[in-house]
């Protein structure tokens, strides 16, 4: 099983940055402060690194060990 690696295109990076900039300038008009957006993003990153990434690493470690055992 091969996992296809794909380089991120410049067009995708520019679209993503444009989306973030548009949100940064339009959300204050709806009463959302950019400070709270930053705090929310930091909380999401913290939660992912605490709970999601260890399970992903464990899954791939088990697959690696099983592939070594099958050889």
KOLDOSE-904761 format. One record per atom (N, C-alpha, C): residue number from 1; residue in three letters; chain; z negated, y negated, x negated. Coordinates in steps of 0.02 Angstrom, whole numbers. Layout:
BEGIN
<site><seq>NUM</seq><type>ALA</type><mol>A</mol><z>Z</z><y>Y</y><x>X</x></site>
...
REM end
This chain:
BEGIN
<site><seq>1</seq><type>UNK</type><mol>A</mol><z>0</z><y>59</y><x>-42</x></site>
<site><seq>1</seq><type>UNK</type><mol>A</mol><z>0</z><y>0</y><x>0</x></site>
<site><seq>1</seq><type>UNK</type><mol>A</mol><z>0</z><y>-62</y><x>-44</x></site>
<site><seq>2</seq><type>UNK</type><mol>A</mol><z>50</z><y>-104</y><x>-37</x></site>
<site><seq>2</seq><type>UNK</type><mol>A</mol><z>54</z><y>-165</y><x>-76</x></site>
<site><seq>2</seq><type>UNK</type><mol>A</mol><z>40</z><y>-225</y><x>-31</x></site>
<site><seq>3</seq><type>UNK</type><mol>A</mol><z>6</z><y>-272</y><x>-62</x></site>
<site><seq>3</seq><type>UNK</type><mol>A</mol><z>-7</z><y>-334</y><x>-27</x></site>
<site><seq>3</seq><type>UNK</type><mol>A</mol><z>41</z><y>-386</y><x>-55</x></site>
<site><seq>4</seq><type>UNK</type><mol>A</mol><z>79</z><y>-416</y><x>-13</x></site>
<site><seq>4</seq><type>UNK</type><mol>A</mol><z>128</z><y>-465</y><x>-35</x></site>
<site><seq>4</seq><type>UNK</type><mol>A</mol><z>93</z><y>-530</y><x>-55</x></site>
<site><seq>5</seq><type>UNK</type><mol>A</mol><z>107</z><y>-553</y><x>-114</x></site>
<site><seq>5</seq><type>UNK</type><mol>A</mol><z>79</z><y>-617</y><x>-135</x></site>
<site><seq>5</seq><type>UNK</type><mol>A</mol><z>132</z><y>-671</y><x>-125</x></site>
<site><seq>6</seq><type>UNK</type><mol>A</mol><z>111</z><y>-725</y><x>-95</x></site>
<site><seq>6</seq><type>UNK</type><mol>A</mol><z>157</z><y>-779</y><x>-79</x></site>
<site><seq>6</seq><type>UNK</type><mol>A</mol><z>128</z><y>-843</y><x>-106</x></site>
<site><seq>7</seq><type>UNK</type><mol>A</mol><z>169</z><y>-879</y><x>-142</x></site>
<site><seq>7</seq><type>UNK</type><mol>A</mol><z>147</z><y>-944</y><x>-167</x></site>
<site><seq>7</seq><type>UNK</type><mol>A</mol><z>147</z><y>-994</y><x>-111</x></site>
<site><seq>8</seq><type>UNK</type><mol>A</mol><z>99</z><y>-1039</y><x>-113</x></site>
<site><seq>8</seq><type>UNK</type><mol>A</mol><z>95</z><y>-1091</y><x>-62</x></site>
<site><seq>8</seq><type>UNK</type><mol>A</mol><z>149</z><y>-1143</y><x>-77</x></site>
<site><seq>9</seq><type>UNK</type><mol>A</mol><z>189</z><y>-1156</y><x>-29</x></site>
<site><seq>9</seq><type>UNK</type><mol>A</mol><z>243</z><y>-1205</y><x>-36</x></site>
<site><seq>9</seq><type>UNK</type><mol>A</mol><z>215</z><y>-1276</y><x>-34</x></site>
<site><seq>10</seq><type>UNK</type><mol>A</mol><z>248</z><y>-1322</y><x>-69</x></site>
<site><seq>10</seq><type>UNK</type><mol>A</mol><z>228</z><y>-1392</y><x>-68</x></site>
<site><seq>10</seq><type>UNK</type><mol>A</mol><z>231</z><y>-1421</y><x>2</x></site>
<site><seq>11</seq><type>UNK</type><mol>A</mol><z>279</z><y>-1398</y><x>41</x></site>
<site><seq>11</seq><type>UNK</type><mol>A</mol><z>286</z><y>-1422</y><x>109</x></site>
<site><seq>11</seq><type>UNK</type><mol>A</mol><z>224</z><y>-1405</y><x>150</x></site>
<site><seq>12</seq><type>UNK</type><mol>A</mol><z>197</z><y>-1345</y><x>141</x></site>
<site><seq>12</seq><type>UNK</type><mol>A</mol><z>136</z><y>-1325</y><x>177</x></site>
<site><seq>12</seq><type>UNK</type><mol>A</mol><z>76</z><y>-1366</y><x>156</x></site>
<site><seq>13</seq><type>UNK</type><mol>A</mol><z>71</z><y>-1381</y><x>91</x></site>
<site><seq>13</seq><type>UNK</type><mol>A</mol><z>15</z><y>-1422</y><x>67</x></site>
<site><seq>13</seq><type>UNK</type><mol>A</mol><z>20</z><y>-1492</y><x>95</x></site>
<site><seq>14</seq><type>UNK</type><mol>A</mol><z>80</z><y>-1521</y><x>96</x></site>
<site><seq>14</seq><type>UNK</type><mol>A</mol><z>88</z><y>-1588</y><x>123</x></site>
<site><seq>14</seq><type>UNK</type><mol>A</mol><z>72</z><y>-1591</y><x>197</x></site>
<site><seq>15</seq><type>UNK</type><mol>A</mol><z>94</z><y>-1540</y><x>235</x></site>
<site><seq>15</seq><type>UNK</type><mol>A</mol><z>79</z><y>-1538</y><x>307</x></site>
<site><seq>15</seq><type>UNK</type><mol>A</mol><z>4</z><y>-1532</y><x>318</x></site>
<site><seq>16</seq><type>UNK</type><mol>A</mol><z>-29</z><y>-1490</y><x>279</x></site>
<site><seq>16</seq><type>UNK</type><mol>A</mol><z>-102</z><y>-1483</y><x>285</x></site>
<site><seq>16</seq><type>UNK</type><mol>A</mol><z>-139</z><y>-1547</y><x>269</x></site>
<site><seq>17</seq><type>UNK</type><mol>A</mol><z>-120</z><y>-1581</y><x>215</x></site>
<site><seq>17</seq><type>UNK</type><mol>A</mol><z>-152</z><y>-1644</y><x>198</x></site>
<site><seq>17</seq><type>UNK</type><mol>A</mol><z>-139</z><y>-1698</y><x>250</x></site>
<site><seq>18</seq><type>UNK</type><mol>A</mol><z>-78</z><y>-1700</y><x>276</x></site>
<site><seq>18</seq><type>UNK</type><mol>A</mol><z>-62</z><y>-1749</y><x>329</x></site>
<site><seq>18</seq><type>UNK</type><mol>A</mol><z>-105</z><y>-1736</y><x>391</x></site>
<site><seq>19</seq><type>UNK</type><mol>A</mol><z>-114</z><y>-1672</y><x>408</x></site>
<site><seq>19</seq><type>UNK</type><mol>A</mol><z>-155</z><y>-1655</y><x>466</x></site>
<site><seq>19</seq><type>UNK</type><mol>A</mol><z>-228</z><y>-1678</y><x>456</x></site>
<site><seq>20</seq><type>UNK</type><mol>A</mol><z>-254</z><y>-1667</y><x>396</x></site>
<site><seq>20</seq><type>UNK</type><mol>A</mol><z>-323</z><y>-1687</y><x>381</x></site>
<site><seq>20</seq><type>UNK</type><mol>A</mol><z>-330</z><y>-1763</y><x>383</x></site>
<site><seq>21</seq><type>UNK</type><mol>A</mol><z>-281</z><y>-1799</y><x>355</x></site>
<site><seq>21</seq><type>UNK</type><mol>A</mol><z>-283</z><y>-1872</y><x>355</x></site>
<site><seq>21</seq><type>UNK</type><mol>A</mol><z>-279</z><y>-1899</y><x>426</x></site>
<site><seq>22</seq><type>UNK</type><mol>A</mol><z>-235</z><y>-1870</y><x>466</x></site>
<site><seq>22</seq><type>UNK</type><mol>A</mol><z>-229</z><y>-1893</y><x>536</x></site>
<site><seq>22</seq><type>UNK</type><mol>A</mol><z>-294</z><y>-1881</y><x>574</x></site>
<site><seq>23</seq><type>UNK</type><mol>A</mol><z>-325</z><y>-1823</y><x>564</x></site>
<site><seq>23</seq><type>UNK</type><mol>A</mol><z>-390</z><y>-1810</y><x>596</x></site>
<site><seq>23</seq><type>UNK</type><mol>A</mol><z>-443</z><y>-1859</y><x>572</x></site>
<site><seq>24</seq><type>UNK</type><mol>A</mol><z>-443</z><y>-1873</y><x>507</x></site>
<site><seq>24</seq><type>UNK</type><mol>A</mol><z>-494</z><y>-1918</y><x>479</x></site>
<site><seq>24</seq><type>UNK</type><mol>A</mol><z>-490</z><y>-1987</y><x>511</x></site>
<site><seq>25</seq><type>UNK</type><mol>A</mol><z>-430</z><y>-2010</y><x>525</x></site>
<site><seq>25</seq><type>UNK</type><mol>A</mol><z>-423</z><y>-2078</y><x>554</x></site>
<site><seq>25</seq><type>UNK</type><mol>A</mol><z>-424</z><y>-2079</y><x>630</x></site>
<site><seq>26</seq><type>UNK</type><mol>A</mol><z>-409</z><y>-2024</y><x>663</x></site>
<site><seq>26</seq><type>UNK</type><mol>A</mol><z>-408</z><y>-2025</y><x>736</x></site>
<site><seq>26</seq><type>UNK</type><mol>A</mol><z>-474</z><y>-2003</y><x>768</x></site>
<site><seq>27</seq><type>UNK</type><mol>A</mol><z>-510</z><y>-1959</y><x>737</x></site>
<site><seq>27</seq><type>UNK</type><mol>A</mol><z>-572</z><y>-1935</y><x>768</x></site>
<site><seq>27</seq><type>UNK</type><mol>A</mol><z>-625</z><y>-1989</y><x>778</x></site>
<site><seq>28</seq><type>UNK</type><mol>A</mol><z>-632</z><y>-2039</y><x>734</x></site>
<site><seq>28</seq><type>UNK</type><mol>A</mol><z>-681</z><y>-2092</y><x>748</x></site>
<site><seq>28</seq><type>UNK</type><mol>A</mol><z>-666</z><y>-2129</y><x>813</x></site>
<site><seq>29</seq><type>UNK</type><mol>A</mol><z>-604</z><y>-2130</y><x>836</x></site>
<site><seq>29</seq><type>UNK</type><mol>A</mol><z>-588</z><y>-2162</y><x>900</x></site>
<site><seq>29</seq><type>UNK</type><mol>A</mol><z>-616</z><y>-2123</y><x>959</x></site>
<site><seq>30</seq><type>UNK</type><mol>A</mol><z>-631</z><y>-2059</y><x>948</x></site>
<site><seq>30</seq><type>UNK</type><mol>A</mol><z>-660</z><y>-2017</y><x>1000</x></site>
<site><seq>30</seq><type>UNK</type><mol>A</mol><z>-735</z><y>-2008</y><x>991</x></site>
<site><seq>31</seq><type>UNK</type><mol>A</mol><z>-765</z><y>-2046</y><x>945</x></site>
<site><seq>31</seq><type>UNK</type><mol>A</mol><z>-837</z><y>-2044</y><x>936</x></site>
<site><seq>31</seq><type>UNK</type><mol>A</mol><z>-861</z><y>-1992</y><x>886</x></site>
<site><seq>32</seq><type>UNK</type><mol>A</mol><z>-817</z><y>-1963</y><x>847</x></site>
<site><seq>32</seq><type>UNK</type><mol>A</mol><z>-836</z><y>-1914</y><x>797</x></site>
<site><seq>32</seq><type>UNK</type><mol>A</mol><z>-835</z><y>-1947</y><x>729</x></site>
<site><seq>33</seq><type>UNK</type><mol>A</mol><z>-892</z><y>-1946</y><x>694</x></site>
<site><seq>33</seq><type>UNK</type><mol>A</mol><z>-896</z><y>-1978</y><x>628</x></site>
<site><seq>33</seq><type>UNK</type><mol>A</mol><z>-871</z><y>-1930</y><x>574</x></site>
<site><seq>34</seq><type>UNK</type><mol>A</mol><z>-835</z><y>-1955</y><x>525</x></site>
<site><seq>34</seq><type>UNK</type><mol>A</mol><z>-811</z><y>-1912</y><x>471</x></site>
<site><seq>34</seq><type>UNK</type><mol>A</mol><z>-868</z><y>-1878</y><x>433</x></site>
<site><seq>35</seq><type>UNK</type><mol>A</mol><z>-926</z><y>-1910</y><x>430</x></site>
<site><seq>35</seq><type>UNK</type><mol>A</mol><z>-984</z><y>-1880</y><x>398</x></site>
<site><seq>35</seq><type>UNK</type><mol>A</mol><z>-1002</z><y>-1814</y><x>430</x></site>
<site><seq>36</seq><type>UNK</type><mol>A</mol><z>-1000</z><y>-1810</y><x>496</x></site>
<site><seq>36</seq><type>UNK</type><mol>A</mol><z>-1018</z><y>-1749</y><x>532</x></site>
<site><seq>36</seq><type>UNK</type><mol>A</mol><z>-965</z><y>-1695</y><x>521</x></site>
<site><seq>37</seq><type>UNK</type><mol>A</mol><z>-902</z><y>-1716</y><x>514</x></site>
<site><seq>37</seq><type>UNK</type><mol>A</mol><z>-849</z><y>-1668</y><x>500</x></site>
<site><seq>37</seq><type>UNK</type><mol>A</mol><z>-861</z><y>-1636</y><x>432</x></site>
<site><seq>38</seq><type>UNK</type><mol>A</mol><z>-879</z><y>-1677</y><x>383</x></site>
<site><seq>38</seq><type>UNK</type><mol>A</mol><z>-893</z><y>-1652</y><x>316</x></site>
<site><seq>38</seq><type>UNK</type><mol>A</mol><z>-952</z><y>-1603</y><x>317</x></site>
<site><seq>39</seq><type>UNK</type><mol>A</mol><z>-1005</z><y>-1621</y><x>352</x></site>
<site><seq>39</seq><type>UNK</type><mol>A</mol><z>-1063</z><y>-1576</y><x>357</x></site>
<site><seq>39</seq><type>UNK</type><mol>A</mol><z>-1045</z><y>-1511</y><x>391</x></site>
<site><seq>40</seq><type>UNK</type><mol>A</mol><z>-1005</z><y>-1514</y><x>443</x></site>
<site><seq>40</seq><type>UNK</type><mol>A</mol><z>-984</z><y>-1454</y><x>478</x></site>
<site><seq>40</seq><type>UNK</type><mol>A</mol><z>-942</z><y>-1409</y><x>433</x></site>
<site><seq>41</seq><type>UNK</type><mol>A</mol><z>-895</z><y>-1438</y><x>396</x></site>
<site><seq>41</seq><type>UNK</type><mol>A</mol><z>-855</z><y>-1399</y><x>350</x></site>
<site><seq>41</seq><type>UNK</type><mol>A</mol><z>-898</z><y>-1366</y><x>296</x></site>
<site><seq>42</seq><type>UNK</type><mol>A</mol><z>-947</z><y>-1403</y><x>270</x></site>
<site><seq>42</seq><type>UNK</type><mol>A</mol><z>-992</z><y>-1374</y><x>220</x></site>
<site><seq>42</seq><type>UNK</type><mol>A</mol><z>-1033</z><y>-1317</y><x>249</x></site>
<site><seq>43</seq><type>UNK</type><mol>A</mol><z>-1054</z><y>-1324</y><x>311</x></site>
<site><seq>43</seq><type>UNK</type><mol>A</mol><z>-1092</z><y>-1270</y><x>343</x></site>
<site><seq>43</seq><type>UNK</type><mol>A</mol><z>-1049</z><y>-1208</y><x>354</x></site>
<site><seq>44</seq><type>UNK</type><mol>A</mol><z>-986</z><y>-1218</y><x>372</x></site>
<site><seq>44</seq><type>UNK</type><mol>A</mol><z>-940</z><y>-1162</y><x>382</x></site>
<site><seq>44</seq><type>UNK</type><mol>A</mol><z>-928</z><y>-1126</y><x>316</x></site>
<site><seq>45</seq><type>UNK</type><mol>A</mol><z>-917</z><y>-1164</y><x>262</x></site>
<site><seq>45</seq><type>UNK</type><mol>A</mol><z>-907</z><y>-1133</y><x>196</x></site>
<site><seq>45</seq><type>UNK</type><mol>A</mol><z>-969</z><y>-1094</y><x>175</x></site>
<site><seq>46</seq><type>UNK</type><mol>A</mol><z>-1028</z><y>-1123</y><x>187</x></site>
<site><seq>46</seq><type>UNK</type><mol>A</mol><z>-1090</z><y>-1088</y><x>169</x></site>
<site><seq>46</seq><type>UNK</type><mol>A</mol><z>-1097</z><y>-1023</y><x>209</x></site>
<site><seq>47</seq><type>UNK</type><mol>A</mol><z>-1083</z><y>-1025</y><x>273</x></site>
<site><seq>47</seq><type>UNK</type><mol>A</mol><z>-1090</z><y>-967</y><x>315</x></site>
<site><seq>47</seq><type>UNK</type><mol>A</mol><z>-1041</z><y>-912</y><x>294</x></site>
<site><seq>48</seq><type>UNK</type><mol>A</mol><z>-979</z><y>-932</y><x>279</x></site>
<site><seq>48</seq><type>UNK</type><mol>A</mol><z>-928</z><y>-883</y><x>258</x></site>
<site><seq>48</seq><type>UNK</type><mol>A</mol><z>-948</z><y>-850</y><x>193</x></site>
<site><seq>49</seq><type>UNK</type><mol>A</mol><z>-973</z><y>-889</y><x>145</x></site>
<site><seq>49</seq><type>UNK</type><mol>A</mol><z>-991</z><y>-860</y><x>81</x></site>
<site><seq>49</seq><type>UNK</type><mol>A</mol><z>-1053</z><y>-816</y><x>86</x></site>
<site><seq>50</seq><type>UNK</type><mol>A</mol><z>-1097</z><y>-830</y><x>133</x></site>
<site><seq>50</seq><type>UNK</type><mol>A</mol><z>-1157</z><y>-788</y><x>141</x></site>
<site><seq>50</seq><type>UNK</type><mol>A</mol><z>-1143</z><y>-724</y><x>179</x></site>
<site><seq>51</seq><type>UNK</type><mol>A</mol><z>-1102</z><y>-726</y><x>231</x></site>
<site><seq>51</seq><type>UNK</type><mol>A</mol><z>-1097</z><y>-669</y><x>276</x></site>
<site><seq>51</seq><type>UNK</type><mol>A</mol><z>-1029</z><y>-634</y><x>276</x></site>
<site><seq>52</seq><type>UNK</type><mol>A</mol><z>-975</z><y>-669</y><x>266</x></site>
<site><seq>52</seq><type>UNK</type><mol>A</mol><z>-909</z><y>-638</y><x>271</x></site>
<site><seq>52</seq><type>UNK</type><mol>A</mol><z>-885</z><y>-611</y><x>204</x></site>
<site><seq>53</seq><type>UNK</type><mol>A</mol><z>-887</z><y>-652</y><x>151</x></site>
<site><seq>53</seq><type>UNK</type><mol>A</mol><z>-861</z><y>-631</y><x>86</x></site>
<site><seq>53</seq><type>UNK</type><mol>A</mol><z>-895</z><y>-569</y><x>58</x></site>
<site><seq>54</seq><type>UNK</type><mol>A</mol><z>-961</z><y>-560</y><x>64</x></site>
<site><seq>54</seq><type>UNK</type><mol>A</mol><z>-991</z><y>-498</y><x>38</x></site>
<site><seq>54</seq><type>UNK</type><mol>A</mol><z>-962</z><y>-435</y><x>71</x></site>
<site><seq>55</seq><type>UNK</type><mol>A</mol><z>-947</z><y>-438</y><x>135</x></site>
<site><seq>55</seq><type>UNK</type><mol>A</mol><z>-918</z><y>-380</y><x>169</x></site>
<site><seq>55</seq><type>UNK</type><mol>A</mol><z>-847</z><y>-367</y><x>144</x></site>
<site><seq>56</seq><type>UNK</type><mol>A</mol><z>-810</z><y>-419</y><x>131</x></site>
<site><seq>56</seq><type>UNK</type><mol>A</mol><z>-742</z><y>-410</y><x>104</x></site>
<site><seq>56</seq><type>UNK</type><mol>A</mol><z>-744</z><y>-380</y><x>35</x></site>
<site><seq>57</seq><type>UNK</type><mol>A</mol><z>-789</z><y>-405</y><x>-8</x></site>
<site><seq>57</seq><type>UNK</type><mol>A</mol><z>-797</z><y>-377</y><x>-75</x></site>
<site><seq>57</seq><type>UNK</type><mol>A</mol><z>-819</z><y>-304</y><x>-72</x></site>
<site><seq>58</seq><type>UNK</type><mol>A</mol><z>-865</z><y>-289</y><x>-28</x></site>
<site><seq>58</seq><type>UNK</type><mol>A</mol><z>-889</z><y>-220</y><x>-20</x></site>
<site><seq>58</seq><type>UNK</type><mol>A</mol><z>-832</z><y>-174</y><x>2</x></site>
<site><seq>59</seq><type>UNK</type><mol>A</mol><z>-791</z><y>-196</y><x>49</x></site>
<site><seq>59</seq><type>UNK</type><mol>A</mol><z>-735</z><y>-157</y><x>73</x></site>
<site><seq>59</seq><type>UNK</type><mol>A</mol><z>-687</z><y>-140</y><x>16</x></site>
<site><seq>60</seq><type>UNK</type><mol>A</mol><z>-668</z><y>-191</y><x>-23</x></site>
<site><seq>60</seq><type>UNK</type><mol>A</mol><z>-621</z><y>-180</y><x>-78</x></site>
<site><seq>60</seq><type>UNK</type><mol>A</mol><z>-652</z><y>-140</y><x>-134</x></site>
<site><seq>61</seq><type>UNK</type><mol>A</mol><z>-717</z><y>-147</y><x>-145</x></site>
<site><seq>61</seq><type>UNK</type><mol>A</mol><z>-750</z><y>-106</y><x>-196</x></site>
<site><seq>61</seq><type>UNK</type><mol>A</mol><z>-750</z><y>-33</y><x>-176</x></site>
<site><seq>62</seq><type>UNK</type><mol>A</mol><z>-762</z><y>-18</y><x>-113</x></site>
<site><seq>62</seq><type>UNK</type><mol>A</mol><z>-760</z><y>51</y><x>-89</x></site>
<site><seq>62</seq><type>UNK</type><mol>A</mol><z>-690</z><y>79</y><x>-95</x></site>
<site><seq>63</seq><type>UNK</type><mol>A</mol><z>-639</z><y>40</y><x>-78</x></site>
<site><seq>63</seq><type>UNK</type><mol>A</mol><z>-570</z><y>63</y><x>-86</x></site>
<site><seq>63</seq><type>UNK</type><mol>A</mol><z>-553</z><y>78</y><x>-158</x></site>
<site><seq>64</seq><type>UNK</type><mol>A</mol><z>-578</z><y>35</y><x>-204</x></site>
<site><seq>64</seq><type>UNK</type><mol>A</mol><z>-565</z><y>46</y><x>-275</x></site>
<site><seq>64</seq><type>UNK</type><mol>A</mol><z>-598</z><y>111</y><x>-299</x></site>
<site><seq>65</seq><type>UNK</type><mol>A</mol><z>-659</z><y>122</y><x>-280</x></site>
<site><seq>65</seq><type>UNK</type><mol>A</mol><z>-694</z><y>183</y><x>-299</x></site>
<site><seq>65</seq><type>UNK</type><mol>A</mol><z>-660</z><y>244</y><x>-271</x></site>
<site><seq>66</seq><type>UNK</type><mol>A</mol><z>-638</z><y>241</y><x>-208</x></site>
<site><seq>66</seq><type>UNK</type><mol>A</mol><z>-603</z><y>298</y><x>-178</x></site>
<site><seq>66</seq><type>UNK</type><mol>A</mol><z>-537</z><y>312</y><x>-214</x></site>
<site><seq>67</seq><type>UNK</type><mol>A</mol><z>-502</z><y>259</y><x>-235</x></site>
<site><seq>67</seq><type>UNK</type><mol>A</mol><z>-439</z><y>270</y><x>-270</x></site>
<site><seq>67</seq><type>UNK</type><mol>A</mol><z>-452</z><y>301</y><x>-339</x></site>
<site><seq>68</seq><type>UNK</type><mol>A</mol><z>-506</z><y>282</y><x>-371</x></site>
<site><seq>68</seq><type>UNK</type><mol>A</mol><z>-524</z><y>313</y><x>-436</x></site>
<site><seq>68</seq><type>UNK</type><mol>A</mol><z>-543</z><y>387</y><x>-427</x></site>
<site><seq>69</seq><type>UNK</type><mol>A</mol><z>-578</z><y>401</y><x>-373</x></site>
<site><seq>69</seq><type>UNK</type><mol>A</mol><z>-599</z><y>471</y><x>-360</x></site>
<site><seq>69</seq><type>UNK</type><mol>A</mol><z>-539</z><y>515</y><x>-344</x></site>
<site><seq>70</seq><type>UNK</type><mol>A</mol><z>-489</z><y>488</y><x>-311</x></site>
<site><seq>70</seq><type>UNK</type><mol>A</mol><z>-432</z><y>529</y><x>-291</x></site>
<site><seq>70</seq><type>UNK</type><mol>A</mol><z>-386</z><y>545</y><x>-350</x></site>
<site><seq>71</seq><type>UNK</type><mol>A</mol><z>-392</z><y>511</y><x>-405</x></site>
<site><seq>71</seq><type>UNK</type><mol>A</mol><z>-350</z><y>523</y><x>-464</x></site>
<site><seq>71</seq><type>UNK</type><mol>A</mol><z>-374</z><y>582</y><x>-505</x></site>
REM end
